[in-house]
Amino acid sequence: MKRTFLGATILALGLSLALGGQASAADAPSGAPTAADLAAVSTVVTSDATTQRLAKAVFPGAAKADTALAARTAKADPRTPVAVYQPTAGFIAGTSAVPAELAYVATPATLGNGDAATVWSQREGSGWSVYNVASGDVEKRLAARTGKGYLLSEPQAGAWYAVDGDKVTVLDGSSVAKTGETMTLAAYREALQSRYGDKLPGSTYDRTGAAGGYGASPVGDDSVPWWPYALGAVFLAAAGAAVTLRLRRQ
């Protein structure tokens, strides 16, 4: 399925993700949000600024709502935040045992016209900020299927996985295996290496800036996700405006 993104602020996503502590085990992700983080996310997604943004936002092809109705309908629901992780360059390259780093916290929301949406929040300095509004409730639905594991996104492929220890379960969109199938973390790393090993920071692909390149990631920091820099490059190349509309296959 296709998903629409309304990005009002272009941020270098990965820069602040390094603030999360290093994982204490090889199969644990880094940067998990604390209770204080989630409280801060709740505050920012329910702020007047975010609510007004939700009231005014309209995804392509959707009907606009009456202004008064939109003001009453638009809201974010901070009761069920979802931490979304993405693979790190170090894990893909085989230089780090940390498989993933926090990418963003997803909060279910409703636009002014009643459409389901998801607010993405990211660490910024010592606080949190909203940097994107995506259509649908993908993160909420998929998180319900992760069990005791965590939700892993592979944005370049539009793929989603549940990771629990050494077990990786395909949730949606994977070209590696069918939905519901499982693999070991090592097998998943091999699949990532085959697809992206030649596109990591420092590669020829990166140095030549192909498809936006991935060179914006901090040099030598293998724990930082490299995906966000590519996403940011796409945003900047496509828009450079206050509001960016983007479609991604999920």
N, C-alpha and C positions, 0 to 999 in steps of 0.2 A: 504494500500500500504506500501511498505517498503522504508525506507530512509537510506541513507548511511552517516556516519559522518567521517570526517577526522580531528582528534584532534591532533594538533601538540604540544600544550602546555596544560598540565594538571594543572588546577587551582582549588582551593577550591572556587567554584562559590559563595556560599552564604556569605563568609566572608566579602566582601566589599559591599554587597547589603544592609547591615544595615546602610550604609551612607545616604540612602534616608530618608527624614523626615517622621514623623508619619502622617498617614492620618488624615484629619480634619473631616471626616465623616465616618460613619460605612460602607458605601457602596463604599468607595474610596480606590483604591490600594495605596501602598506606594512606594516611590522611583522613581516616574516618571522622565524621563530624561528631563533636561532643554534645552533651546536653546544652551547654552554653551556646554552641554554634547553632543548634536547631532552634533555640529560643531567639537568637538574632535573626535567623531566617524567617521565623514566624512574624517577627516585627516588620521586616522589610517587605514581605509579600502581602501583608495586610495594611500597609501604609496607604495614605491617601493617594500618593503618586502612583503606586502600583495599581490600586483600584481604578483610578482614572484611566490608566493605560489599558486595563482590561475592558473598561466601558467603551472606549473608543476603537479598540482593535477589531478589525474585520478581516477574516481570511478570504483569499480569492474565491469568488463564486458564491460567497455567503451573503445573506441579506443583512442590511443594517437595521439596527433596532432604534426605536424611538428614544430620544435622549433621556427622558424621564424614566422610561422602563429600563434602559441600559444602566442607569445609575443605581437602580435597585437590584438589578440582576448580577452585575459584575462583582466577582469576589474570588479570593483564593481561599482554599481550605487547608490551613496549616496542620491539621490533625494527623495527616498521613504523609509526611515528607518521605521521599525516597532518595537514598544516596546512590548515585550512579558513578561507576568506576570505568576506567579505560586502561588498556594495556600500556605499559611503559616501554620506552625505547630500549632500556637495559634488559628487560625481560625478553623482548623479541630478539635482541642481539645475543642473548645468552650470557651477558655480563652481570646480571642482577637476578637474585632469587625472588625479588618483590614483583609479583605478577601484574599488579594494577595500582593505580593512584586515583584518588577521588577527582572526578571531573566537575561535577555539580550536584546540587541538591534540587530535586524536582518536586514541585508542589502542585497538586491538582487545583484547577481553577475553572471558572465559568466566565465567558465573555459577556458583554452587554446584550448580545443577541441570543444568548442561551447556549452557544456552542461550547463544547468541552475544550479545555486548553490546559497547558502545563507551564508553570512559571519556573524558569531555571535561575538558580542563585549560585553565586560563586564567591569565594573568599576574595576580599579586596583590602589589602593592608591588614588592619586589626579587626575589620568588620566584614560584613557581607553586603552584596548588592545584586540586584536583578539585572541580568544581561540579555535575557531572551524570553520570548513567549512562543511556545510551539503548539500546534494544533493537536487535539486529541488527548487521551490519557494513557498513552503507551507505557510510560514508566510505572504508573500505578497498577495497571493490569499485569504487566510482566513481573513486577515485584511480588505480587501475590503468588507467583509460581516458583519463587526462589527458595522456599523452605528456610533452612537455617543458613543458607549461603548468601551471597551478595549479587547484585545486578551488574553485569559487565556489558558495556556497549563497545562495539567495533564500528565506529561511525563511517569509515571509508567504505565498508561493505553493507552498511545498514543492518548489521547483525547484532543479536542480543543473546546473552548467555547467563545462566545461573552457575556460579562457582561456589562449591562447598568443599573446602579442603583440596584434595587432589582430583575431584570430579568436576568436570565441566559439562553442563547440559545445555543443548541448543534450545533456545526459546523461540527465536524467529529470525528469518532472513539469512541464515548461514549457508555458505557454499561448501562448507567443510563436511557437514552432515545434515541429516534431516531433522526437523523439529522433534524434540523428545529424545533424540539419541544422545549418548554420553561419550566422553573421551577423557583421557587423563590430562592433567595440566601440561605434562611434557609433550603429549601429542598435539595439544592446542598450540603450544609454543612453536613446534615444528611447522604447523600450518601457517602461523603468522610469519615465521622466518621465510617460508617459501613465497609468500605474497608480498611482504614488505621489507624483507631484509636488505634489498638494494635501494631502499628509499629512506633509510634512517638518517638522522643528522650526521653530516660528515661524508655522506655518500656522494657519488657523482650526480645522482638525481637531485640531491639537496644543493650541492654547490652550483649547479647550473640553473637552479630555480625552476625546474620543470614542474608544471601544474601548480605553481605557487610556491613550491619548495617547502622544506621543513627546517630551514636554517635559523629560524627565530628562536629555537629552543635554547635554554642556557647550556653553554658548552660544558661538557664533562659531567652533567647531572643526569645519570641514567634512570633516576626514579621519577622523572617528570614525564607525563604523557606527551608524545610528540604529535598526536592527532590534532589537538586544539590549535596548534600553530597553522596547520594546513587549513582548518576550518576558518580561522581568522583571516587567512590570506584570501580565501574564496569570498568571504563577506566583503572585504575591502575592495577586491577587484570588481565585484558585482555591483557595489553600491557607492560607498563613500558618502551616503546620505543619512538622514536621521532615522529613516526606517528602511530596513532591508527585508525583502520577501525572498524566501528561498525554499525550494522543493528538494526533498531528499527521499530516496526510496528506502523504505523500512522493510 
